[in-house]
Amino acid sequence: MVSRDTTVHLTVVALALAGLAVVTQFPSDPAVTALILVGYNGAVLAGAHLYLAWRGEDGLVPVASRWRFVAAVAAVLSLAALTVLTDPVSIGPLTSDSLLGLAAAVVAVGYLFVEARDGYRESRGENGV
């Protein structure tokens, strides 16, 4: 039997692909294209988690973990959009693009750390319940 998570994820991906197919039929400048691709990636990566978290459905993943994942994906995609939409600026020996990439990496590693810690606490019964 297919889980609710899988059904929702397949539906979101199908809608995202259909939306991308429709939007690509219209001409647009590179900035709009970049934002459309960020939105598409956000929908594919976190759309199902956003929908299920909004409805408060645990399913295979706790609601709190879903919200954290959605926040992490939104942060990383926002930083990626900033990298694409802005011109690189030199900041000492680094560029703004490398700093934005570093910030995205920190968000990703921080997300993994928080999820690992939360999973460990839950397995040990230390979640404060």
N, C-alpha and C positions, 0 to 999 in steps of 0.2 A: 504494500500500500504506500502510495506517495504521501510524504508528510506535508503538512500545511505550509511549512517553511519553503519547501521545494516548489509547491504550486504557486505561492506568492512570488518567489524569485523568478520563476519562468515567465509569469505574467508581466512582471516589471521589466524584465529584459526584452520581451516581445514588444511591449509598449515603447520602450526606449529606442529599439531598432526602428519601429514604425515612425516614431517622431523624428529620428535622425534622417530616415529616408525622405520624409516630407520636407524637412527643413533644408536639406541639401539641394532641393530642386530650385531654390531661390538664390539669386546672386547675393553675396554679402562681402564685406571687407574682412581682412584677416582677424581683426579684433573680435568681431562678432562670431566668426568661425571658431576662434579659440574658446570663447565663452560657451558656445554650443557644445563643443567637445568636452569641456569641463562639466557641463550639466549632464551630458550623456554618460560620462564616466561616473559621475556621482550617482546617477540613477541606477546604473548597472551594479556598482559596487555596494551602495548603501540604501538603495530604494526599498528593497524588501525589509531590511532592518528598520528603516524609518516607519514604514507602514505598520509593521507588527508592533513596534515599540509604541507608536501613537495609539494603537488599539489596546495596548497593555497585555498582549499575548506573549506568554513565555515560550511555548513550543520547545524547541531544542536549545534555545539560548535564553538566559535570563534577560528581562527587560532592561535592567541597568547596564548590562553588557552591550545590548543593542544601542542604547543611547550613547555610550562611550565610543562605540565603533562609528556611529554616524558623525559624532563630533570630530573624531580623528580624521575621517575621510574628508569632511568639510574643510578642516584646517589644512590638510595636505593639498587638496585641490585648489583652495584659495591661494595658497603660497605658490602653487604651480601656475595659476592664472596670473598672479602678479609677476612672476618671472617672465612669462610669455608676453604680457602686455606692456611691460616697462622696459626702457632701455637700461642696459647695465651701467652702473655707476661705480667708479673706483672708490673704495674705502680702505685707504692704506694699501696693503699688499693684496687685498681681496676685492672681489666685485660684489655688487648687490645680489647678483644671481647666485653666487656661491653661498652667500649668507642665507638667502631664502631657501636654497637646497639644504643647507645645514639645519635650518629651523624645521623644515619638513622631516628630516631624518630624526631630529630630537623628538618631534611629535610622534613619529612612528615607533621609536624605541620606547618612549614614555608610555604609549598605549600598550605595547607588549608587556612592559614591566607591570603596569597596573592590572592588566588581565591575569597575568601569572600570579601576582600577589593575591588577587581576589579569588582565583581558583584554588590556590593553596589554602587560604583561610576557610573557604567553604568546605574543602575536603577534610580539614582538621576540626571543623565545628567551631571556628573562632570568628564567625561572622557577626557576632553581637546579638544573635537572636536568642 
